Amino acid sequence: MHIRTLVNGIVCTDWDATGTLDDTVHQKRRVGQSGHIALQLHNGDELLIRFKDIWIKKL
């Protein structure tokens, strides 16, 4: 599994999860194959948040 996150075209995360999320325990539970994506607002930040053009694609 490979996770890459970009914000305004700038790579913020580029993580190869090989050996971490593809072991037998995680495969049995289908980790990363389906589920939810959460967008987090940290405590103390202004309580207004907007997202635009969120794309999810298989790499």
PyMOL Python script that loads the backbone (N, CA, C, O; Angstrom):
from pymol import cmd

cmd.read_pdbstr("""\
ATOM      1  N   MET A   1       0.849  -1.166   0.000  1.00  0.00           N
ATOM      2  CA  MET A   1       0.000   0.000   0.000  1.00  0.00           C
ATOM      3  C   MET A   1       0.898   1.234   0.000  1.00  0.00           C
ATOM      4  O   MET A   1       1.920   1.276   0.685  1.00  0.00           O
ATOM      5  N   HIS A   2       0.504   2.216  -0.765  1.00  0.00           N
ATOM      6  CA  HIS A   2       1.258   3.466  -0.873  1.00  0.00           C
ATOM      7  C   HIS A   2       0.290   4.618  -0.622  1.00  0.00           C
ATOM      8  O   HIS A   2      -0.782   4.674  -1.223  1.00  0.00           O
ATOM      9  N   ILE A   3       0.664   5.526   0.256  1.00  0.00           N
ATOM     10  CA  ILE A   3      -0.192   6.666   0.574  1.00  0.00           C
ATOM     11  C   ILE A   3       0.559   7.944   0.237  1.00  0.00           C
ATOM     12  O   ILE A   3       1.666   8.174   0.725  1.00  0.00           O
ATOM     13  N   ARG A   4      -0.046   8.762  -0.591  1.00  0.00           N
ATOM     14  CA  ARG A   4       0.547  10.049  -0.961  1.00  0.00           C
ATOM     15  C   ARG A   4      -0.507  11.126  -0.755  1.00  0.00           C
ATOM     16  O   ARG A   4      -1.643  10.982  -1.207  1.00  0.00           O
ATOM     17  N   THR A   5      -0.133  12.206  -0.071  1.00  0.00           N
ATOM     18  CA  THR A   5      -1.035  13.319   0.195  1.00  0.00           C
ATOM     19  C   THR A   5      -0.441  14.583  -0.394  1.00  0.00           C
ATOM     20  O   THR A   5       0.727  14.898  -0.167  1.00  0.00           O
ATOM     21  N   LEU A   6      -1.256  15.309  -1.156  1.00  0.00           N
ATOM     22  CA  LEU A   6      -0.832  16.582  -1.723  1.00  0.00           C
ATOM     23  C   LEU A   6      -1.771  17.676  -1.253  1.00  0.00           C
ATOM     24  O   LEU A   6      -2.982  17.470  -1.174  1.00  0.00           O
ATOM     25  N   VAL A   7      -1.222  18.830  -0.943  1.00  0.00           N
ATOM     26  CA  VAL A   7      -2.009  20.009  -0.609  1.00  0.00           C
ATOM     27  C   VAL A   7      -1.558  21.116  -1.543  1.00  0.00           C
ATOM     28  O   VAL A   7      -0.393  21.513  -1.537  1.00  0.00           O
ATOM     29  N   ASN A   8      -2.491  21.612  -2.348  1.00  0.00           N
ATOM     30  CA  ASN A   8      -2.181  22.642  -3.343  1.00  0.00           C
ATOM     31  C   ASN A   8      -1.027  22.228  -4.245  1.00  0.00           C
ATOM     32  O   ASN A   8      -0.173  23.043  -4.595  1.00  0.00           O
ATOM     33  N   GLY A   9      -1.012  20.948  -4.617  1.00  0.00           N
ATOM     34  CA  GLY A   9       0.005  20.438  -5.526  1.00  0.00           C
ATOM     35  C   GLY A   9       1.347  20.124  -4.885  1.00  0.00           C
ATOM     36  O   GLY A   9       2.270  19.702  -5.581  1.00  0.00           O
ATOM     37  N   ILE A  10       1.480  20.317  -3.592  1.00  0.00           N
ATOM     38  CA  ILE A  10       2.734  20.048  -2.883  1.00  0.00           C
ATOM     39  C   ILE A  10       2.592  18.741  -2.110  1.00  0.00           C
ATOM     40  O   ILE A  10       1.644  18.564  -1.346  1.00  0.00           O
ATOM     41  N   VAL A  11       3.543  17.825  -2.313  1.00  0.00           N
ATOM     42  CA  VAL A  11       3.500  16.539  -1.622  1.00  0.00           C
ATOM     43  C   VAL A  11       3.787  16.748  -0.138  1.00  0.00           C
ATOM     44  O   VAL A  11       4.841  17.258   0.240  1.00  0.00           O
ATOM     45  N   CYS A  12       2.822  16.341   0.698  1.00  0.00           N
ATOM     46  CA  CYS A  12       2.978  16.449   2.156  1.00  0.00           C
ATOM     47  C   CYS A  12       3.326  15.098   2.770  1.00  0.00           C
ATOM     48  O   CYS A  12       4.046  15.027   3.767  1.00  0.00           O
ATOM     49  N   THR A  13       2.814  14.036   2.173  1.00  0.00           N
ATOM     50  CA  THR A  13       3.066  12.681   2.648  1.00  0.00           C
ATOM     51  C   THR A  13       3.324  11.794   1.447  1.00  0.00           C
ATOM     52  O   THR A  13       2.590  11.851   0.460  1.00  0.00           O
ATOM     53  N   ASP A  14       4.350  10.985   1.525  1.00  0.00           N
ATOM     54  CA  ASP A  14       4.646   9.986   0.496  1.00  0.00           C
ATOM     55  C   ASP A  14       5.169   8.767   1.238  1.00  0.00           C
ATOM     56  O   ASP A  14       6.370   8.637   1.476  1.00  0.00           O
ATOM     57  N   TRP A  15       4.255   7.876   1.599  1.00  0.00           N
ATOM     58  CA  TRP A  15       4.572   6.780   2.511  1.00  0.00           C
ATOM     59  C   TRP A  15       4.314   5.438   1.859  1.00  0.00           C
ATOM     60  O   TRP A  15       3.213   5.177   1.374  1.00  0.00           O
ATOM     61  N   ASP A  16       5.326   4.589   1.848  1.00  0.00           N
ATOM     62  CA  ASP A  16       5.205   3.220   1.369  1.00  0.00           C
ATOM     63  C   ASP A  16       4.962   2.329   2.583  1.00  0.00           C
ATOM     64  O   ASP A  16       5.852   2.146   3.414  1.00  0.00           O
ATOM     65  N   ALA A  17       3.766   1.783   2.680  1.00  0.00           N
ATOM     66  CA  ALA A  17       3.379   0.991   3.848  1.00  0.00           C
ATOM     67  C   ALA A  17       3.693  -0.488   3.684  1.00  0.00           C
ATOM     68  O   ALA A  17       3.204  -1.314   4.455  1.00  0.00           O
ATOM     69  N   THR A  18       4.502  -0.833   2.689  1.00  0.00           N
ATOM     70  CA  THR A  18       4.881  -2.225   2.492  1.00  0.00           C
ATOM     71  C   THR A  18       5.548  -2.752   3.755  1.00  0.00           C
ATOM     72  O   THR A  18       6.465  -2.129   4.290  1.00  0.00           O
ATOM     73  N   GLY A  19       5.084  -3.894   4.223  1.00  0.00           N
ATOM     74  CA  GLY A  19       5.636  -4.487   5.428  1.00  0.00           C
ATOM     75  C   GLY A  19       4.963  -3.997   6.697  1.00  0.00           C
ATOM     76  O   GLY A  19       5.180  -4.563   7.768  1.00  0.00           O
ATOM     77  N   THR A  20       4.158  -2.966   6.595  1.00  0.00           N
ATOM     78  CA  THR A  20       3.465  -2.428   7.762  1.00  0.00           C
ATOM     79  C   THR A  20       1.984  -2.778   7.721  1.00  0.00           C
ATOM     80  O   THR A  20       1.439  -3.314   8.687  1.00  0.00           O
ATOM     81  N   LEU A  21       1.337  -2.475   6.604  1.00  0.00           N
ATOM     82  CA  LEU A  21      -0.106  -2.703   6.498  1.00  0.00           C
ATOM     83  C   LEU A  21      -0.472  -3.883   5.601  1.00  0.00           C
ATOM     84  O   LEU A  21      -1.653  -4.113   5.338  1.00  0.00           O
ATOM     85  N   ASP A  22       0.526  -4.634   5.128  1.00  0.00           N
ATOM     86  CA  ASP A  22       0.202  -5.742   4.235  1.00  0.00           C
ATOM     87  C   ASP A  22       0.530  -7.106   4.853  1.00  0.00           C
ATOM     88  O   ASP A  22       0.621  -8.099   4.132  1.00  0.00           O
ATOM     89  N   ASP A  23       0.707  -7.166   6.167  1.00  0.00           N
ATOM     90  CA  ASP A  23       0.941  -8.454   6.811  1.00  0.00           C
ATOM     91  C   ASP A  23      -0.378  -9.232   6.874  1.00  0.00           C
ATOM     92  O   ASP A  23      -1.428  -8.705   6.507  1.00  0.00           O
ATOM     93  N   THR A  24      -0.324 -10.468   7.334  1.00  0.00           N
ATOM     94  CA  THR A  24      -1.519 -11.322   7.300  1.00  0.00           C
ATOM     95  C   THR A  24      -2.654 -10.787   8.173  1.00  0.00           C
ATOM     96  O   THR A  24      -3.821 -10.915   7.804  1.00  0.00           O
ATOM     97  N   VAL A  25      -2.333 -10.193   9.317  1.00  0.00           N
ATOM     98  CA  VAL A  25      -3.382  -9.655  10.200  1.00  0.00           C
ATOM     99  C   VAL A  25      -4.133  -8.528   9.495  1.00  0.00           C
ATOM    100  O   VAL A  25      -5.364  -8.502   9.502  1.00  0.00           O
ATOM    101  N   HIS A  26      -3.398  -7.603   8.890  1.00  0.00           N
ATOM    102  CA  HIS A  26      -4.034  -6.477   8.211  1.00  0.00           C
ATOM    103  C   HIS A  26      -4.764  -6.933   6.944  1.00  0.00           C
ATOM    104  O   HIS A  26      -5.836  -6.411   6.636  1.00  0.00           O
ATOM    105  N   GLN A  27      -4.208  -7.889   6.209  1.00  0.00           N
ATOM    106  CA  GLN A  27      -4.888  -8.403   5.019  1.00  0.00           C
ATOM    107  C   GLN A  27      -6.201  -9.078   5.396  1.00  0.00           C
ATOM    108  O   GLN A  27      -7.209  -8.909   4.711  1.00  0.00           O
ATOM    109  N   LYS A  28      -6.189  -9.844   6.486  1.00  0.00           N
ATOM    110  CA  LYS A  28      -7.402 -10.530   6.939  1.00  0.00           C
ATOM    111  C   LYS A  28      -8.509  -9.530   7.263  1.00  0.00           C
ATOM    112  O   LYS A  28      -9.686  -9.800   7.023  1.00  0.00           O
ATOM    113  N   ARG A  29      -8.128  -8.375   7.807  1.00  0.00           N
ATOM    114  CA  ARG A  29      -9.108  -7.349   8.179  1.00  0.00           C
ATOM    115  C   ARG A  29      -9.351  -6.340   7.062  1.00  0.00           C
ATOM    116  O   ARG A  29     -10.092  -5.375   7.250  1.00  0.00           O
ATOM    117  N   ARG A  30      -8.737  -6.553   5.906  1.00  0.00           N
ATOM    118  CA  ARG A  30      -8.903  -5.712   4.708  1.00  0.00           C
ATOM    119  C   ARG A  30      -8.546  -4.240   4.971  1.00  0.00           C
ATOM    120  O   ARG A  30      -9.188  -3.332   4.443  1.00  0.00           O
ATOM    121  N   VAL A  31      -7.522  -4.025   5.786  1.00  0.00           N
ATOM    122  CA  VAL A  31      -7.082  -2.667   6.110  1.00  0.00           C
ATOM    123  C   VAL A  31      -6.632  -1.956   4.835  1.00  0.00           C
ATOM    124  O   VAL A  31      -5.811  -2.475   4.079  1.00  0.00           O
ATOM    125  N   GLY A  32      -7.174  -0.778   4.611  1.00  0.00           N
ATOM    126  CA  GLY A  32      -6.804   0.031   3.459  1.00  0.00           C
ATOM    127  C   GLY A  32      -7.545  -0.300   2.184  1.00  0.00           C
ATOM    128  O   GLY A  32      -7.385   0.406   1.189  1.00  0.00           O
ATOM    129  N   GLN A  33      -8.351  -1.349   2.177  1.00  0.00           N
ATOM    130  CA  GLN A  33      -9.067  -1.733   0.965  1.00  0.00           C
ATOM    131  C   GLN A  33     -10.417  -1.043   0.847  1.00  0.00           C
ATOM    132  O   GLN A  33     -10.948  -0.890  -0.253  1.00  0.00           O
ATOM    133  N   SER A  34     -10.960  -0.635   1.958  1.00  0.00           N
ATOM    134  CA  SER A  34     -12.206   0.122   1.957  1.00  0.00           C
ATOM    135  C   SER A  34     -12.314   0.835   3.300  1.00  0.00           C
ATOM    136  O   SER A  34     -11.590   0.514   4.242  1.00  0.00           O
ATOM    137  N   GLY A  35     -13.205   1.786   3.378  1.00  0.00           N
ATOM    138  CA  GLY A  35     -13.393   2.471   4.650  1.00  0.00           C
ATOM    139  C   GLY A  35     -13.646   3.949   4.470  1.00  0.00           C
ATOM    140  O   GLY A  35     -14.042   4.403   3.396  1.00  0.00           O
ATOM    141  N   HIS A  36     -13.413   4.682   5.518  1.00  0.00           N
ATOM    142  CA  HIS A  36     -13.695   6.111   5.553  1.00  0.00           C
ATOM    143  C   HIS A  36     -12.407   6.916   5.478  1.00  0.00           C
ATOM    144  O   HIS A  36     -11.331   6.432   5.829  1.00  0.00           O
ATOM    145  N   ILE A  37     -12.535   8.134   5.022  1.00  0.00           N
ATOM    146  CA  ILE A  37     -11.440   9.094   5.048  1.00  0.00           C
ATOM    147  C   ILE A  37     -11.896  10.243   5.931  1.00  0.00           C
ATOM    148  O   ILE A  37     -12.970  10.806   5.722  1.00  0.00           O
ATOM    149  N   ALA A  38     -11.085  10.589   6.910  1.00  0.00           N
ATOM    150  CA  ALA A  38     -11.435  11.657   7.842  1.00  0.00           C
ATOM    151  C   ALA A  38     -10.602  12.899   7.556  1.00  0.00           C
ATOM    152  O   ALA A  38      -9.405  12.803   7.283  1.00  0.00           O
ATOM    153  N   LEU A  39     -11.230  14.047   7.619  1.00  0.00           N
ATOM    154  CA  LEU A  39     -10.549  15.330   7.472  1.00  0.00           C
ATOM    155  C   LEU A  39     -10.636  16.019   8.823  1.00  0.00           C
ATOM    156  O   LEU A  39     -11.733  16.261   9.327  1.00  0.00           O
ATOM    157  N   GLN A  40      -9.493  16.336   9.413  1.00  0.00           N
ATOM    158  CA  GLN A  40      -9.438  16.750  10.811  1.00  0.00           C
ATOM    159  C   GLN A  40      -9.220  18.250  10.954  1.00  0.00           C
ATOM    160  O   GLN A  40      -8.437  18.857  10.224  1.00  0.00           O
ATOM    161  N   LEU A  41      -9.930  18.825  11.907  1.00  0.00           N
ATOM    162  CA  LEU A  41      -9.732  20.208  12.317  1.00  0.00           C
ATOM    163  C   LEU A  41      -9.224  20.171  13.749  1.00  0.00           C
ATOM    164  O   LEU A  41      -9.886  19.610  14.622  1.00  0.00           O
ATOM    165  N   HIS A  42      -8.065  20.757  14.009  1.00  0.00           N
ATOM    166  CA  HIS A  42      -7.452  20.687  15.332  1.00  0.00           C
ATOM    167  C   HIS A  42      -8.101  21.658  16.307  1.00  0.00           C
ATOM    168  O   HIS A  42      -8.581  22.721  15.915  1.00  0.00           O
ATOM    169  N   ASN A  43      -8.109  21.287  17.564  1.00  0.00           N
ATOM    170  CA  ASN A  43      -8.661  22.098  18.639  1.00  0.00           C
ATOM    171  C   ASN A  43      -7.962  23.456  18.685  1.00  0.00           C
ATOM    172  O   ASN A  43      -6.738  23.539  18.586  1.00  0.00           O
ATOM    173  N   GLY A  44      -8.744  24.505  18.834  1.00  0.00           N
ATOM    174  CA  GLY A  44      -8.181  25.848  18.903  1.00  0.00           C
ATOM    175  C   GLY A  44      -8.165  26.556  17.561  1.00  0.00           C
ATOM    176  O   GLY A  44      -8.002  27.775  17.506  1.00  0.00           O
ATOM    177  N   ASP A  45      -8.332  25.804  16.473  1.00  0.00           N
ATOM    178  CA  ASP A  45      -8.398  26.431  15.155  1.00  0.00           C
ATOM    179  C   ASP A  45      -9.762  27.083  14.971  1.00  0.00           C
ATOM    180  O   ASP A  45     -10.719  26.741  15.665  1.00  0.00           O
ATOM    181  N   GLU A  46      -9.845  28.004  14.053  1.00  0.00           N
ATOM    182  CA  GLU A  46     -11.123  28.618  13.720  1.00  0.00           C
ATOM    183  C   GLU A  46     -12.076  27.520  13.265  1.00  0.00           C
ATOM    184  O   GLU A  46     -11.678  26.626  12.519  1.00  0.00           O
ATOM    185  N   LEU A  47     -13.307  27.577  13.699  1.00  0.00           N
ATOM    186  CA  LEU A  47     -14.255  26.509  13.402  1.00  0.00           C
ATOM    187  C   LEU A  47     -14.909  26.672  12.039  1.00  0.00           C
ATOM    188  O   LEU A  47     -16.109  26.443  11.886  1.00  0.00           O
ATOM    189  N   LEU A  48     -14.131  27.060  11.071  1.00  0.00           N
ATOM    190  CA  LEU A  48     -14.585  27.147   9.690  1.00  0.00           C
ATOM    191  C   LEU A  48     -13.554  26.424   8.843  1.00  0.00           C
ATOM    192  O   LEU A  48     -12.363  26.729   8.899  1.00  0.00           O
ATOM    193  N   ILE A  49     -14.017  25.477   8.067  1.00  0.00           N
ATOM    194  CA  ILE A  49     -13.096  24.717   7.232  1.00  0.00           C
ATOM    195  C   ILE A  49     -13.776  24.430   5.902  1.00  0.00           C
ATOM    196  O   ILE A  49     -14.970  24.135   5.860  1.00  0.00           O
ATOM    197  N   ARG A  50     -13.028  24.515   4.836  1.00  0.00           N
ATOM    198  CA  ARG A  50     -13.574  24.265   3.500  1.00  0.00           C
ATOM    199  C   ARG A  50     -12.610  23.365   2.744  1.00  0.00           C
ATOM    200  O   ARG A  50     -11.391  23.488   2.867  1.00  0.00           O
ATOM    201  N   PHE A  51     -13.172  22.469   1.969  1.00  0.00           N
ATOM    202  CA  PHE A  51     -12.379  21.590   1.118  1.00  0.00           C
ATOM    203  C   PHE A  51     -12.907  21.709  -0.299  1.00  0.00           C
ATOM    204  O   PHE A  51     -14.111  21.846  -0.513  1.00  0.00           O
ATOM    205  N   LYS A  52     -12.017  21.656  -1.252  1.00  0.00           N
ATOM    206  CA  LYS A  52     -12.399  21.765  -2.651  1.00  0.00           C
ATOM    207  C   LYS A  52     -11.570  20.786  -3.465  1.00  0.00           C
ATOM    208  O   LYS A  52     -10.373  20.624  -3.226  1.00  0.00           O
ATOM    209  N   ASP A  53     -12.196  20.150  -4.403  1.00  0.00           N
ATOM    210  CA  ASP A  53     -11.511  19.259  -5.347  1.00  0.00           C
ATOM    211  C   ASP A  53     -10.706  18.177  -4.646  1.00  0.00           C
ATOM    212  O   ASP A  53      -9.500  18.063  -4.861  1.00  0.00           O
ATOM    213  N   ILE A  54     -11.358  17.389  -3.819  1.00  0.00           N
ATOM    214  CA  ILE A  54     -10.695  16.264  -3.167  1.00  0.00           C
ATOM    215  C   ILE A  54     -10.754  15.080  -4.124  1.00  0.00           C
ATOM    216  O   ILE A  54     -11.831  14.668  -4.555  1.00  0.00           O
ATOM    217  N   TRP A  55      -9.591  14.543  -4.449  1.00  0.00           N
ATOM    218  CA  TRP A  55      -9.487  13.421  -5.386  1.00  0.00           C
ATOM    219  C   TRP A  55      -8.864  12.233  -4.675  1.00  0.00           C
ATOM    220  O   TRP A  55      -7.899  12.377  -3.924  1.00  0.00           O
ATOM    221  N   ILE A  56      -9.419  11.073  -4.918  1.00  0.00           N
ATOM    222  CA  ILE A  56      -8.867   9.834  -4.386  1.00  0.00           C
ATOM    223  C   ILE A  56      -8.684   8.905  -5.571  1.00  0.00           C
ATOM    224  O   ILE A  56      -9.629   8.628  -6.310  1.00  0.00           O
ATOM    225  N   LYS A  57      -7.456   8.423  -5.745  1.00  0.00           N
ATOM    226  CA  LYS A  57      -7.222   7.494  -6.845  1.00  0.00           C
ATOM    227  C   LYS A  57      -6.243   6.425  -6.418  1.00  0.00           C
ATOM    228  O   LYS A  57      -5.389   6.647  -5.560  1.00  0.00           O
ATOM    229  N   LYS A  58      -6.378   5.287  -7.016  1.00  0.00           N
ATOM    230  CA  LYS A  58      -5.489   4.175  -6.740  1.00  0.00           C
ATOM    231  C   LYS A  58      -4.164   4.438  -7.441  1.00  0.00           C
ATOM    232  O   LYS A  58      -4.137   4.743  -8.633  1.00  0.00           O
ATOM    233  N   LEU A  59      -3.079   4.321  -6.710  1.00  0.00           N
ATOM    234  CA  LEU A  59      -1.748   4.555  -7.285  1.00  0.00           C
ATOM    235  C   LEU A  59      -1.159   3.280  -7.822  1.00  0.00           C
ATOM    236  O   LEU A  59      -0.043   3.286  -8.343  1.00  0.00           O
TER     237      LEU A  59
END
""", "prot")
cmd.dss("prot")
cmd.show_as("cartoon", "prot")
cmd.util.cbc("prot")
cmd.orient("prot")
